[in-house]
Amino acid sequence: MYSDRLILFFLTDLVFCLTPGPATMVTIGHVLGGGLRAGLGPVAGIHTGNFIWYGLSAIGLMALIAAAPNAYALLRWAGVLYLLVMGIRIWRRNGQAGKAMARRGDFRHGFLDGLAVHMANPKALIFYAAFVPQFIDPHFPILPQIMMLAGITLVTESIGMGTYALLAAGANRFALERDWTKLLQRLSGGAMIMVALIMAWANSQTVNPL
């Protein structure tokens, strides 16, 4: 791959990652509810989702997914339902539960939330089925190119999620100093519910990236 193609992919992908979306809101929601440490879970889940999508691209399953819209639609709606339930559960937590969450970091739930939102987001299918192939040169081995693009996405996604996580962590510390724990839980749960609603709206639209 030529260096100018990689640079263009890096800059474009970075813009995507810095643009607020469902993945950003999930990360912010967890950081608001549990501090910076709680953001590690959703970030790890989002990275895992990226690697799964790249893996599917490498073995040529993107066209298969696009050819089975009902199966993928079921996955998307399952993700929406999961995020909605999690958002309601967080919303209903009391202040003490919120403080316990902050101490634990709640990595497991954060990881599952990040993975769910990234695998169920219809925009991810468009990104990997329509955008990524534009940076693949068919005259060279595909797998090394996929691995390079995956490595770049790891960097850009970390920059994007890290930026929003740090901003949310500042808000979290400010609120905890004033014992606004219950408010943090409302904001955290509200962010998750909003993500579910946004993805529900997106899933109701026609997605045909190929």
Backbone as JSON Lines, residues from 0, in Angstrom:
{"i":0,"aa":"M","n":[0.84,-1.19,0.0],"ca":[0.0,0.0,0.0],"c":[0.88,1.24,0.0]}
{"i":1,"aa":"Y","n":[0.5,2.24,-0.77],"ca":[1.26,3.46,-0.82],"c":[1.02,4.27,0.46]}
{"i":2,"aa":"S","n":[2.05,5.01,0.86],"ca":[1.97,5.77,2.11],"c":[0.88,6.83,2.05]}
{"i":3,"aa":"D","n":[0.67,7.44,0.87],"ca":[-0.35,8.48,0.79],"c":[-1.75,7.89,0.99]}
{"i":4,"aa":"R","n":[-1.96,6.65,0.58],"ca":[-3.25,6.0,0.8],"c":[-3.47,5.73,2.29]}
{"i":5,"aa":"L","n":[-2.41,5.32,2.97],"ca":[-2.51,5.06,4.41],"c":[-2.76,6.35,5.19]}
{"i":6,"aa":"I","n":[-2.08,7.43,4.78],"ca":[-2.27,8.72,5.45],"c":[-3.71,9.2,5.25]}
{"i":7,"aa":"L","n":[-4.22,9.07,4.04],"ca":[-5.59,9.47,3.77],"c":[-6.58,8.66,4.6]}
{"i":8,"aa":"F","n":[-6.33,7.34,4.7],"ca":[-7.21,6.5,5.52],"c":[-7.15,6.93,6.98]}
{"i":9,"aa":"F","n":[-5.96,7.21,7.48],"ca":[-5.8,7.63,8.88],"c":[-6.59,8.91,9.15]}
{"i":10,"aa":"L","n":[-6.44,9.91,8.29],"ca":[-7.11,11.19,8.51],"c":[-8.63,11.04,8.41]}
{"i":11,"aa":"T","n":[-9.09,10.27,7.43],"ca":[-10.53,10.09,7.26],"c":[-11.12,9.3,8.42]}
{"i":12,"aa":"D","n":[-10.43,8.23,8.81],"ca":[-10.91,7.41,9.92],"c":[-10.9,8.2,11.22]}
{"i":13,"aa":"L","n":[-9.91,9.06,11.4],"ca":[-9.84,9.88,12.61],"c":[-11.04,10.82,12.69]}
{"i":14,"aa":"V","n":[-11.44,11.39,11.55],"ca":[-12.61,12.26,11.52],"c":[-13.85,11.46,11.93]}
{"i":15,"aa":"F","n":[-13.97,10.24,11.39],"ca":[-15.1,9.39,11.78],"c":[-15.11,9.13,13.28]}
{"i":16,"aa":"C","n":[-13.93,8.83,13.84],"ca":[-13.85,8.47,15.25],"c":[-14.09,9.66,16.17]}
{"i":17,"aa":"L","n":[-13.76,10.86,15.71],"ca":[-13.97,12.06,16.51],"c":[-15.39,12.62,16.37]}
{"i":18,"aa":"T","n":[-16.15,12.08,15.4],"ca":[-17.53,12.51,15.23],"c":[-18.41,11.74,16.22]}
{"i":19,"aa":"P","n":[-19.13,12.44,17.1],"ca":[-19.94,11.74,18.12],"c":[-20.95,10.79,17.48]}
{"i":20,"aa":"G","n":[-21.05,9.61,18.04],"ca":[-21.98,8.59,17.56],"c":[-22.35,7.66,18.7]}
{"i":21,"aa":"P","n":[-23.03,6.56,18.41],"ca":[-23.42,5.62,19.46],"c":[-22.26,5.11,20.29]}
{"i":22,"aa":"A","n":[-21.12,4.77,19.66],"ca":[-19.97,4.27,20.42],"c":[-19.45,5.33,21.38]}
{"i":23,"aa":"T","n":[-19.41,6.58,20.91],"ca":[-18.97,7.69,21.77],"c":[-19.9,7.86,22.96]}
{"i":24,"aa":"M","n":[-21.2,7.79,22.7],"ca":[-22.18,8.01,23.77],"c":[-22.11,6.9,24.81]}
{"i":25,"aa":"V","n":[-21.88,5.65,24.36],"ca":[-21.75,4.55,25.31],"c":[-20.53,4.77,26.21]}
{"i":26,"aa":"T","n":[-19.43,5.16,25.6],"ca":[-18.21,5.42,26.38],"c":[-18.43,6.54,27.38]}
{"i":27,"aa":"I","n":[-19.01,7.64,26.92],"ca":[-19.29,8.77,27.8],"c":[-20.23,8.35,28.93]}
{"i":28,"aa":"G","n":[-21.25,7.57,28.6],"ca":[-22.2,7.14,29.6],"c":[-21.55,6.35,30.72]}
{"i":29,"aa":"H","n":[-20.62,5.45,30.36],"ca":[-19.96,4.64,31.38],"c":[-18.98,5.49,32.21]}
{"i":30,"aa":"V","n":[-18.3,6.42,31.56],"ca":[-17.36,7.27,32.31],"c":[-18.12,8.18,33.26]}
{"i":31,"aa":"L","n":[-19.25,8.71,32.83],"ca":[-20.06,9.55,33.72],"c":[-20.54,8.76,34.92]}
{"i":32,"aa":"G","n":[-20.87,7.48,34.69],"ca":[-21.41,6.69,35.78],"c":[-20.35,6.05,36.67]}
{"i":33,"aa":"G","n":[-19.13,5.87,36.17],"ca":[-18.14,5.15,36.95],"c":[-16.74,5.69,36.9]}
{"i":34,"aa":"G","n":[-16.52,6.85,36.29],"ca":[-15.18,7.4,36.22],"c":[-14.39,6.89,35.02]}
{"i":35,"aa":"L","n":[-13.16,7.38,34.89],"ca":[-12.33,7.08,33.72],"c":[-12.09,5.58,33.57]}
{"i":36,"aa":"R","n":[-11.9,4.89,34.7],"ca":[-11.64,3.45,34.64],"c":[-12.8,2.71,34.0]}
{"i":37,"aa":"A","n":[-14.03,3.17,34.24],"ca":[-15.21,2.53,33.67],"c":[-15.24,2.65,32.15]}
{"i":38,"aa":"G","n":[-14.49,3.62,31.59],"ca":[-14.46,3.78,30.15],"c":[-13.6,2.73,29.45]}
{"i":39,"aa":"L","n":[-12.76,2.02,30.21],"ca":[-11.9,1.01,29.59],"c":[-12.72,-0.13,29.0]}
{"i":40,"aa":"G","n":[-13.81,-0.5,29.66],"ca":[-14.63,-1.6,29.19],"c":[-15.23,-1.35,27.81]}
{"i":41,"aa":"P","n":[-16.0,-0.25,27.64],"ca":[-16.58,0.0,26.32],"c":[-15.53,0.22,25.24]}
{"i":42,"aa":"V","n":[-14.41,0.85,25.58],"ca":[-13.35,1.04,24.58],"c":[-12.81,-0.31,24.12]}
{"i":43,"aa":"A","n":[-12.59,-1.21,25.08],"ca":[-12.11,-2.56,24.72],"c":[-13.15,-3.29,23.88]}
{"i":44,"aa":"G","n":[-14.43,-3.13,24.21],"ca":[-15.48,-3.76,23.43],"c":[-15.56,-3.21,22.02]}
{"i":45,"aa":"I","n":[-15.39,-1.9,21.88],"ca":[-15.41,-1.28,20.56],"c":[-14.23,-1.75,19.72]}
{"i":46,"aa":"H","n":[-13.05,-1.82,20.34],"ca":[-11.88,-2.33,19.61],"c":[-12.1,-3.78,19.16]}
{"i":47,"aa":"T","n":[-12.67,-4.58,20.04],"ca":[-12.95,-5.98,19.68],"c":[-13.92,-6.04,18.51]}
{"i":48,"aa":"G","n":[-14.95,-5.19,18.55],"ca":[-15.88,-5.13,17.43],"c":[-15.19,-4.75,16.12]}
{"i":49,"aa":"N","n":[-14.27,-3.79,16.2],"ca":[-13.52,-3.41,15.0],"c":[-12.73,-4.59,14.43]}
{"i":50,"aa":"F","n":[-12.07,-5.34,15.3],"ca":[-11.28,-6.48,14.84],"c":[-12.16,-7.57,14.25]}
{"i":51,"aa":"I","n":[-13.36,-7.74,14.82],"ca":[-14.29,-8.72,14.25],"c":[-14.71,-8.3,12.84]}
{"i":52,"aa":"W","n":[-15.04,-7.01,12.69],"ca":[-15.43,-6.51,11.37],"c":[-14.29,-6.66,10.37]}
{"i":53,"aa":"Y","n":[-13.08,-6.32,10.79],"ca":[-11.94,-6.48,9.88],"c":[-11.72,-7.94,9.54]}
{"i":54,"aa":"G","n":[-11.92,-8.82,10.54],"ca":[-11.78,-10.24,10.28],"c":[-12.78,-10.74,9.26]}
{"i":55,"aa":"L","n":[-14.03,-10.27,9.39],"ca":[-15.05,-10.63,8.42],"c":[-14.69,-10.11,7.03]}
{"i":56,"aa":"S","n":[-14.13,-8.92,6.98],"ca":[-13.7,-8.35,5.7],"c":[-12.6,-9.2,5.09]}
{"i":57,"aa":"A","n":[-11.67,-9.66,5.92],"ca":[-10.52,-10.41,5.41],"c":[-10.92,-11.75,4.82]}
{"i":58,"aa":"I","n":[-11.93,-12.38,5.4],"ca":[-12.32,-13.71,4.89],"c":[-13.52,-13.63,3.95]}
{"i":59,"aa":"G","n":[-13.85,-12.41,3.55],"ca":[-14.85,-12.24,2.5],"c":[-16.29,-12.47,2.92]}
{"i":60,"aa":"L","n":[-16.61,-12.25,4.19],"ca":[-17.98,-12.49,4.65],"c":[-18.86,-11.25,4.61]}
{"i":61,"aa":"M","n":[-18.29,-10.09,4.24],"ca":[-19.11,-8.88,4.23],"c":[-20.25,-9.01,3.23]}
{"i":62,"aa":"A","n":[-19.95,-9.57,2.05],"ca":[-21.0,-9.74,1.05],"c":[-22.06,-10.71,1.54]}
{"i":63,"aa":"L","n":[-21.65,-11.73,2.29],"ca":[-22.6,-12.69,2.83],"c":[-23.54,-12.02,3.83]}
{"i":64,"aa":"I","n":[-22.98,-11.16,4.67],"ca":[-23.81,-10.43,5.64],"c":[-24.82,-9.54,4.92]}
{"i":65,"aa":"A","n":[-24.33,-8.84,3.89],"ca":[-25.21,-7.96,3.13],"c":[-26.28,-8.75,2.39]}
{"i":66,"aa":"A","n":[-25.97,-10.01,2.03],"ca":[-26.93,-10.84,1.3],"c":[-27.95,-11.5,2.24]}
{"i":67,"aa":"A","n":[-27.71,-11.4,3.55],"ca":[-28.64,-11.98,4.53],"c":[-29.14,-10.88,5.45]}
{"i":68,"aa":"P","n":[-29.93,-9.94,4.91],"ca":[-30.34,-8.77,5.7],"c":[-31.2,-9.15,6.9]}
{"i":69,"aa":"N","n":[-31.99,-10.21,6.8],"ca":[-32.84,-10.58,7.93],"c":[-32.02,-11.03,9.13]}
{"i":70,"aa":"A","n":[-30.97,-11.82,8.86],"ca":[-30.11,-12.3,9.95],"c":[-29.38,-11.13,10.61]}
{"i":71,"aa":"Y","n":[-28.88,-10.21,9.79],"ca":[-28.16,-9.07,10.37],"c":[-29.12,-8.12,11.08]}
{"i":72,"aa":"A","n":[-30.34,-7.99,10.54],"ca":[-31.34,-7.15,11.2],"c":[-31.66,-7.69,12.58]}
{"i":73,"aa":"L","n":[-31.73,-9.02,12.72],"ca":[-31.99,-9.63,14.02],"c":[-30.88,-9.29,15.01]}
{"i":74,"aa":"L","n":[-29.62,-9.34,14.53],"ca":[-28.49,-8.97,15.38],"c":[-28.58,-7.52,15.81]}
{"i":75,"aa":"R","n":[-28.93,-6.64,14.88],"ca":[-29.01,-5.21,15.2],"c":[-30.09,-4.94,16.25]}
{"i":76,"aa":"W","n":[-31.26,-5.53,16.07],"ca":[-32.34,-5.28,17.02],"c":[-32.06,-5.91,18.38]}
{"i":77,"aa":"A","n":[-31.35,-7.03,18.38],"ca":[-30.95,-7.63,19.66],"c":[-30.01,-6.68,20.4]}
{"i":78,"aa":"G","n":[-29.09,-6.04,19.66],"ca":[-28.19,-5.07,20.27],"c":[-28.94,-3.87,20.82]}
{"i":79,"aa":"V","n":[-29.93,-3.39,20.08],"ca":[-30.74,-2.26,20.54],"c":[-31.46,-2.61,21.84]}
{"i":80,"aa":"L","n":[-32.06,-3.79,21.88],"ca":[-32.79,-4.22,23.08],"c":[-31.85,-4.34,24.27]}
{"i":81,"aa":"Y","n":[-30.67,-4.92,24.04],"ca":[-29.7,-5.07,25.12],"c":[-29.3,-3.71,25.69]}
{"i":82,"aa":"L","n":[-28.98,-2.76,24.82],"ca":[-28.55,-1.44,25.27],"c":[-29.69,-0.71,25.99]}
{"i":83,"aa":"L","n":[-30.91,-0.88,25.51],"ca":[-32.06,-0.24,26.16],"c":[-32.26,-0.79,27.57]}
{"i":84,"aa":"V","n":[-32.17,-2.1,27.73],"ca":[-32.33,-2.71,29.05],"c":[-31.22,-2.24,29.99]}
{"i":85,"aa":"M","n":[-29.97,-2.2,29.48],"ca":[-28.86,-1.75,30.31],"c":[-29.04,-0.29,30.73]}
{"i":86,"aa":"G","n":[-29.51,0.54,29.8],"ca":[-29.73,1.94,30.11],"c":[-30.77,2.13,31.2]}
{"i":87,"aa":"I","n":[-31.85,1.36,31.12],"ca":[-32.91,1.45,32.13],"c":[-32.39,0.98,33.49]}
{"i":88,"aa":"R","n":[-31.58,-0.09,33.49],"ca":[-31.02,-0.59,34.75],"c":[-30.1,0.46,35.4]}
{"i":89,"aa":"I","n":[-29.27,1.1,34.58],"ca":[-28.39,2.13,35.12],"c":[-29.2,3.32,35.64]}
{"i":90,"aa":"W","n":[-30.23,3.7,34.88],"ca":[-31.08,4.83,35.28],"c":[-31.71,4.58,36.64]}
{"i":91,"aa":"R","n":[-32.08,3.33,36.92],"ca":[-32.81,2.99,38.15],"c":[-31.88,2.76,39.35]}
{"i":92,"aa":"R","n":[-30.56,2.75,39.13],"ca":[-29.65,2.57,40.25],"c":[-29.72,3.77,41.19]}
{"i":93,"aa":"N","n":[-29.51,3.5,42.48],"ca":[-29.46,4.61,43.43],"c":[-28.03,5.13,43.57]}
{"i":94,"aa":"G","n":[-27.85,6.12,44.38],"ca":[-26.54,6.74,44.52],"c":[-25.48,5.79,45.03]}
{"i":95,"aa":"Q","n":[-25.81,4.94,45.99],"ca":[-24.82,4.02,46.54],"c":[-24.37,3.02,45.48]}
{"i":96,"aa":"A","n":[-25.32,2.55,44.64],"ca":[-24.94,1.64,43.56],"c":[-24.01,2.33,42.59]}
{"i":97,"aa":"G","n":[-24.25,3.63,42.38],"ca":[-23.39,4.38,41.48],"c":[-21.98,4.49,42.02]}
{"i":98,"aa":"K","n":[-21.84,4.71,43.36],"ca":[-20.52,4.79,43.95],"c":[-19.79,3.46,43.87]}
{"i":99,"aa":"A","n":[-20.53,2.37,44.06],"ca":[-19.92,1.04,43.94],"c":[-19.45,0.8,42.52]}
{"i":100,"aa":"M","n":[-20.25,1.24,41.55],"ca":[-19.87,1.1,40.15],"c":[-18.59,1.87,39.88]}
{"i":101,"aa":"A","n":[-18.47,3.06,40.44],"ca":[-17.29,3.88,40.23],"c":[-16.05,3.19,40.78]}
{"i":102,"aa":"R","n":[-16.19,2.51,41.93],"ca":[-15.04,1.83,42.52],"c":[-14.63,0.61,41.69]}
{"i":103,"aa":"R","n":[-15.61,-0.13,41.17],"ca":[-15.31,-1.36,40.43],"c":[-14.81,-1.07,39.02]}
{"i":104,"aa":"G","n":[-15.3,0.01,38.43],"ca":[-14.99,0.26,37.04],"c":[-15.94,-0.46,36.1]}
{"i":105,"aa":"D","n":[-16.61,-1.53,36.58],"ca":[-17.63,-2.24,35.82],"c":[-17.14,-2.58,34.41]}
{"i":106,"aa":"F","n":[-15.96,-3.2,34.32],"ca":[-15.34,-3.47,33.02],"c":[-16.19,-4.41,32.18]}
{"i":107,"aa":"R","n":[-16.72,-5.47,32.78],"ca":[-17.43,-6.49,32.01],"c":[-18.66,-5.91,31.31]}
{"i":108,"aa":"H","n":[-19.48,-5.16,32.06],"ca":[-20.67,-4.58,31.44],"c":[-20.28,-3.55,30.37]}
{"i":109,"aa":"G","n":[-19.24,-2.78,30.67],"ca":[-18.79,-1.81,29.68],"c":[-18.31,-2.47,28.4]}
{"i":110,"aa":"F","n":[-17.56,-3.57,28.55],"ca":[-17.08,-4.31,27.39],"c":[-18.24,-4.81,26.54]}
{"i":111,"aa":"L","n":[-19.23,-5.42,27.19],"ca":[-20.38,-5.95,26.46],"c":[-21.17,-4.84,25.79]}
{"i":112,"aa":"D","n":[-21.31,-3.7,26.46],"ca":[-22.03,-2.57,25.86],"c":[-21.3,-2.06,24.62]}
{"i":113,"aa":"G","n":[-19.96,-1.89,24.74],"ca":[-19.19,-1.41,23.6],"c":[-19.24,-2.37,22.44]}
{"i":114,"aa":"L","n":[-19.12,-3.67,22.72],"ca":[-19.17,-4.67,21.66],"c":[-20.54,-4.7,21.0]}
{"i":115,"aa":"A","n":[-21.61,-4.63,21.82],"ca":[-22.97,-4.67,21.28],"c":[-23.24,-3.49,20.37]}
{"i":116,"aa":"V","n":[-22.87,-2.29,20.82],"ca":[-23.17,-1.11,20.01],"c":[-22.39,-1.11,18.71]}
{"i":117,"aa":"H","n":[-21.17,-1.66,18.72],"ca":[-20.37,-1.64,17.49],"c":[-20.79,-2.72,16.51]}
{"i":118,"aa":"M","n":[-21.22,-3.87,17.02],"ca":[-21.64,-4.93,16.12],"c":[-23.06,-4.71,15.61]}
{"i":119,"aa":"A","n":[-23.88,-4.0,16.38],"ca":[-25.28,-3.81,16.0],"c":[-25.52,-2.49,15.27]}
{"i":120,"aa":"N","n":[-24.51,-1.65,15.17],"ca":[-24.67,-0.36,14.5],"c":[-24.65,-0.55,12.99]}
{"i":121,"aa":"P","n":[-25.75,-0.24,12.28],"ca":[-25.76,-0.43,10.83],"c":[-24.72,0.4,10.09]}
{"i":122,"aa":"K","n":[-24.28,1.51,10.7],"ca":[-23.25,2.33,10.05],"c":[-21.92,1.59,9.98]}
{"i":123,"aa":"A","n":[-21.7,0.65,10.91],"ca":[-20.47,-0.12,10.88],"c":[-20.42,-1.0,9.64]}
{"i":124,"aa":"L","n":[-21.57,-1.58,9.27],"ca":[-21.62,-2.4,8.06],"c":[-21.29,-1.56,6.83]}
{"i":125,"aa":"I","n":[-21.83,-0.35,6.78],"ca":[-21.54,0.54,5.65],"c":[-20.06,0.88,5.61]}
{"i":126,"aa":"F","n":[-19.48,1.16,6.78],"ca":[-18.06,1.54,6.85],"c":[-17.18,0.41,6.31]}
{"i":127,"aa":"Y","n":[-17.42,-0.81,6.77],"ca":[-16.53,-1.9,6.4],"c":[-16.86,-2.5,5.04]}
{"i":128,"aa":"A","n":[-18.09,-2.34,4.57],"ca":[-18.45,-2.91,3.28],"c":[-18.25,-1.93,2.13]}
{"i":129,"aa":"A","n":[-18.36,-0.63,2.41],"ca":[-18.29,0.36,1.33],"c":[-17.07,1.27,1.41]}
{"i":130,"aa":"F","n":[-16.62,1.59,2.63],"ca":[-15.53,2.54,2.77],"c":[-14.16,1.87,2.78]}
{"i":131,"aa":"V","n":[-13.98,0.88,3.61],"ca":[-12.67,0.22,3.75],"c":[-12.16,-0.36,2.43]}
{"i":132,"aa":"P","n":[-13.01,-1.03,1.62],"ca":[-12.5,-1.61,0.37],"c":[-11.86,-0.59,-0.58]}
{"i":133,"aa":"Q","n":[-12.23,0.68,-0.45],"ca":[-11.64,1.7,-1.32],"c":[-10.15,1.86,-1.09]}
{"i":134,"aa":"F","n":[-9.67,1.42,0.08],"ca":[-8.26,1.58,0.42],"c":[-7.49,0.26,0.27]}
{"i":135,"aa":"I","n":[-8.14,-0.73,-0.32],"ca":[-7.5,-2.02,-0.56],"c":[-7.07,-2.09,-2.02]}
{"i":136,"aa":"D","n":[-5.79,-2.36,-2.26],"ca":[-5.26,-2.5,-3.61],"c":[-5.31,-3.98,-4.0]}
{"i":137,"aa":"P","n":[-6.14,-4.36,-4.97],"ca":[-6.28,-5.78,-5.33],"c":[-5.03,-6.37,-5.96]}
{"i":138,"aa":"H","n":[-4.07,-5.54,-6.32],"ca":[-2.84,-6.03,-6.94],"c":[-1.83,-6.53,-5.91]}
{"i":139,"aa":"F","n":[-2.13,-6.34,-4.63],"ca":[-1.24,-6.77,-3.56],"c":[-2.0,-7.71,-2.62]}
{"i":140,"aa":"P","n":[-1.28,-8.5,-1.82],"ca":[-1.95,-9.4,-0.87],"c":[-2.93,-8.65,0.03]}
{"i":141,"aa":"I","n":[-4.13,-9.22,0.18],"ca":[-5.21,-8.54,0.91],"c":[-4.97,-8.54,2.42]}
{"i":142,"aa":"L","n":[-4.57,-9.67,2.98],"ca":[-4.48,-9.8,4.43],"c":[-3.53,-8.78,5.07]}
{"i":143,"aa":"P","n":[-2.31,-8.57,4.53],"ca":[-1.44,-7.55,5.14],"c":[-2.06,-6.15,5.1]}
{"i":144,"aa":"Q","n":[-2.8,-5.85,4.03],"ca":[-3.44,-4.55,3.94],"c":[-4.54,-4.41,4.99]}
{"i":145,"aa":"I","n":[-5.32,-5.47,5.19],"ca":[-6.37,-5.45,6.21],"c":[-5.76,-5.24,7.58]}
{"i":146,"aa":"M","n":[-4.64,-5.91,7.83],"ca":[-3.98,-5.8,9.14],"c":[-3.46,-4.38,9.37]}
{"i":147,"aa":"M","n":[-2.93,-3.74,8.32],"ca":[-2.45,-2.37,8.46],"c":[-3.61,-1.41,8.75]}
{"i":148,"aa":"L","n":[-4.72,-1.59,8.03],"ca":[-5.88,-0.72,8.25],"c":[-6.45,-0.94,9.65]}
{"i":149,"aa":"A","n":[-6.46,-2.2,10.1],"ca":[-6.95,-2.5,11.46],"c":[-6.07,-1.82,12.5]}
{"i":150,"aa":"G","n":[-4.76,-1.82,12.27],"ca":[-3.85,-1.15,13.2],"c":[-4.08,0.34,13.25]}
{"i":151,"aa":"I","n":[-4.35,0.94,12.09],"ca":[-4.63,2.37,12.04],"c":[-5.93,2.68,12.78]}
{"i":152,"aa":"T","n":[-6.95,1.85,12.58],"ca":[-8.23,2.05,13.27],"c":[-8.07,1.92,14.77]}
{"i":153,"aa":"L","n":[-7.19,1.03,15.21],"ca":[-6.91,0.9,16.64],"c":[-6.4,2.22,17.21]}
{"i":154,"aa":"V","n":[-5.54,2.9,16.45],"ca":[-4.99,4.18,16.89],"c":[-6.05,5.27,16.85]}
{"i":155,"aa":"T","n":[-6.76,5.39,15.73],"ca":[-7.74,6.47,15.59],"c":[-8.9,6.29,16.58]}
{"i":156,"aa":"E","n":[-9.34,5.05,16.76],"ca":[-10.44,4.8,17.71],"c":[-10.0,5.13,19.13]}
{"i":157,"aa":"S","n":[-8.76,4.82,19.46],"ca":[-8.24,5.13,20.8],"c":[-8.18,6.64,21.01]}
{"i":158,"aa":"I","n":[-7.76,7.37,19.99],"ca":[-7.71,8.83,20.09],"c":[-9.11,9.39,20.29]}
{"i":159,"aa":"G","n":[-10.06,8.94,19.47],"ca":[-11.42,9.45,19.55],"c":[-12.09,9.14,20.87]}
{"i":160,"aa":"M","n":[-12.08,7.84,21.25],"ca":[-12.73,7.45,22.5],"c":[-12.0,8.03,23.72]}
{"i":161,"aa":"G","n":[-10.66,8.09,23.64],"ca":[-9.89,8.65,24.75],"c":[-10.2,10.11,24.98]}
{"i":162,"aa":"T","n":[-10.37,10.86,23.9],"ca":[-10.68,12.28,24.02],"c":[-11.99,12.5,24.75]}
{"i":163,"aa":"Y","n":[-13.03,11.78,24.32],"ca":[-14.34,11.96,24.95],"c":[-14.35,11.39,26.37]}
{"i":164,"aa":"A","n":[-13.6,10.31,26.6],"ca":[-13.54,9.73,27.94],"c":[-12.91,10.7,28.92]}
{"i":165,"aa":"L","n":[-11.85,11.39,28.52],"ca":[-11.2,12.36,29.4],"c":[-12.13,13.53,29.71]}
{"i":166,"aa":"L","n":[-12.86,13.99,28.72],"ca":[-13.81,15.09,28.96],"c":[-14.9,14.65,29.93]}
{"i":167,"aa":"A","n":[-15.42,13.43,29.73],"ca":[-16.47,12.93,30.61],"c":[-15.93,12.68,32.01]}
{"i":168,"aa":"A","n":[-14.66,12.26,32.12],"ca":[-14.06,12.0,33.43],"c":[-13.97,13.29,34.24]}
{"i":169,"aa":"G","n":[-13.67,14.4,33.56],"ca":[-13.64,15.69,34.24],"c":[-15.0,16.04,34.8]}
{"i":170,"aa":"A","n":[-16.05,15.81,34.02],"ca":[-17.41,16.07,34.49],"c":[-17.76,15.14,35.65]}
{"i":171,"aa":"N","n":[-17.3,13.9,35.57],"ca":[-17.56,12.93,36.63],"c":[-16.94,13.36,37.96]}
{"i":172,"aa":"R","n":[-15.67,13.8,37.92],"ca":[-14.99,14.23,39.15],"c":[-15.68,15.47,39.73]}
{"i":173,"aa":"F","n":[-16.07,16.39,38.87],"ca":[-16.75,17.61,39.33],"c":[-18.05,17.26,40.05]}
{"i":174,"aa":"A","n":[-18.8,16.32,39.47],"ca":[-20.09,15.96,40.06],"c":[-19.92,15.18,41.35]}
{"i":175,"aa":"L","n":[-18.93,14.28,41.39],"ca":[-18.72,13.49,42.61],"c":[-18.29,14.37,43.78]}
{"i":176,"aa":"E","n":[-17.53,15.41,43.49],"ca":[-17.11,16.33,44.55],"c":[-18.31,17.0,45.2]}
{"i":177,"aa":"R","n":[-19.37,17.12,44.45],"ca":[-20.59,17.75,44.98],"c":[-21.67,16.72,45.32]}
{"i":178,"aa":"D","n":[-21.26,15.44,45.32],"ca":[-22.16,14.34,45.67],"c":[-23.4,14.33,44.78]}
{"i":179,"aa":"W","n":[-23.18,14.49,43.5],"ca":[-24.28,14.41,42.53],"c":[-24.32,13.02,41.9]}
{"i":180,"aa":"T","n":[-24.11,11.99,42.71],"ca":[-24.01,10.63,42.19],"c":[-25.27,10.2,41.46]}
{"i":181,"aa":"K","n":[-26.42,10.51,42.06],"ca":[-27.68,10.1,41.43],"c":[-27.85,10.78,40.08]}
{"i":182,"aa":"L","n":[-27.44,12.05,39.98],"ca":[-27.51,12.75,38.71],"c":[-26.62,12.07,37.68]}
{"i":183,"aa":"L","n":[-25.41,11.64,38.11],"ca":[-24.51,10.94,37.2],"c":[-25.15,9.67,36.67]}
{"i":184,"aa":"Q","n":[-25.85,8.94,37.56],"ca":[-26.49,7.72,37.11],"c":[-27.59,8.02,36.1]}
{"i":185,"aa":"R","n":[-28.32,9.11,36.32],"ca":[-29.35,9.5,35.36],"c":[-28.73,9.84,34.0]}
{"i":186,"aa":"L","n":[-27.63,10.59,34.04],"ca":[-26.97,10.95,32.79],"c":[-26.41,9.71,32.08]}
{"i":187,"aa":"S","n":[-25.8,8.82,32.87],"ca":[-25.23,7.6,32.3],"c":[-26.31,6.73,31.68]}
{"i":188,"aa":"G","n":[-27.37,6.46,32.44],"ca":[-28.46,5.65,31.92],"c":[-29.15,6.33,30.75]}
{"i":189,"aa":"G","n":[-29.31,7.65,30.84],"ca":[-29.94,8.39,29.75],"c":[-29.14,8.3,28.47]}
{"i":190,"aa":"A","n":[-27.8,8.33,28.58],"ca":[-26.95,8.2,27.39],"c":[-27.14,6.84,26.74]}
{"i":191,"aa":"M","n":[-27.23,5.77,27.56],"ca":[-27.43,4.43,27.02],"c":[-28.79,4.31,26.34]}
{"i":192,"aa":"I","n":[-29.82,4.86,26.97],"ca":[-31.16,4.81,26.38],"c":[-31.18,5.6,25.07]}
{"i":193,"aa":"M","n":[-30.5,6.75,25.05],"ca":[-30.44,7.55,23.83],"c":[-29.75,6.79,22.7]}
{"i":194,"aa":"V","n":[-28.67,6.07,23.03],"ca":[-27.99,5.26,22.03],"c":[-28.95,4.22,21.45]}
{"i":195,"aa":"A","n":[-29.7,3.55,22.33],"ca":[-30.65,2.54,21.86],"c":[-31.69,3.15,20.93]}
{"i":196,"aa":"L","n":[-32.18,4.34,21.28],"ca":[-33.2,4.99,20.44],"c":[-32.61,5.42,19.1]}
{"i":197,"aa":"I","n":[-31.38,5.95,19.13],"ca":[-30.73,6.36,17.87],"c":[-30.53,5.16,16.96]}
{"i":198,"aa":"M","n":[-30.07,4.05,17.55],"ca":[-29.83,2.85,16.75],"c":[-31.15,2.24,16.27]}
{"i":199,"aa":"A","n":[-32.19,2.35,17.07],"ca":[-33.51,1.87,16.63],"c":[-33.97,2.66,15.41]}
{"i":200,"aa":"W","n":[-33.76,3.98,15.46],"ca":[-34.13,4.81,14.3],"c":[-33.29,4.43,13.08]}
{"i":201,"aa":"A","n":[-31.98,4.24,13.28],"ca":[-31.1,3.87,12.17],"c":[-31.49,2.51,11.6]}
{"i":202,"aa":"N","n":[-31.86,1.59,12.46],"ca":[-32.23,0.26,12.0],"c":[-33.54,0.25,11.23]}
{"i":203,"aa":"S","n":[-34.36,1.27,11.46],"ca":[-35.62,1.35,10.74],"c":[-35.45,1.87,9.32]}
{"i":204,"aa":"Q","n":[-34.25,2.39,9.03],"ca":[-33.95,2.89,7.69],"c":[-33.41,1.74,6.84]}
{"i":205,"aa":"T","n":[-33.47,1.89,5.56],"ca":[-32.96,0.88,4.65],"c":[-31.45,0.98,4.58]}
{"i":206,"aa":"V","n":[-30.75,-0.12,4.86],"ca":[-29.3,-0.16,4.81],"c":[-28.88,-1.1,3.69]}
{"i":207,"aa":"N","n":[-28.28,-0.56,2.64],"ca":[-27.84,-1.37,1.5],"c":[-26.51,-0.85,1.01]}
{"i":208,"aa":"P","n":[-25.41,-1.18,1.69],"ca":[-24.12,-0.6,1.38],"c":[-23.47,-1.17,0.14]}
{"i":209,"aa":"L","n":[-23.96,-2.3,-0.37],"ca":[-23.29,-2.92,-1.52],"c":[-24.1,-2.74,-2.78]}
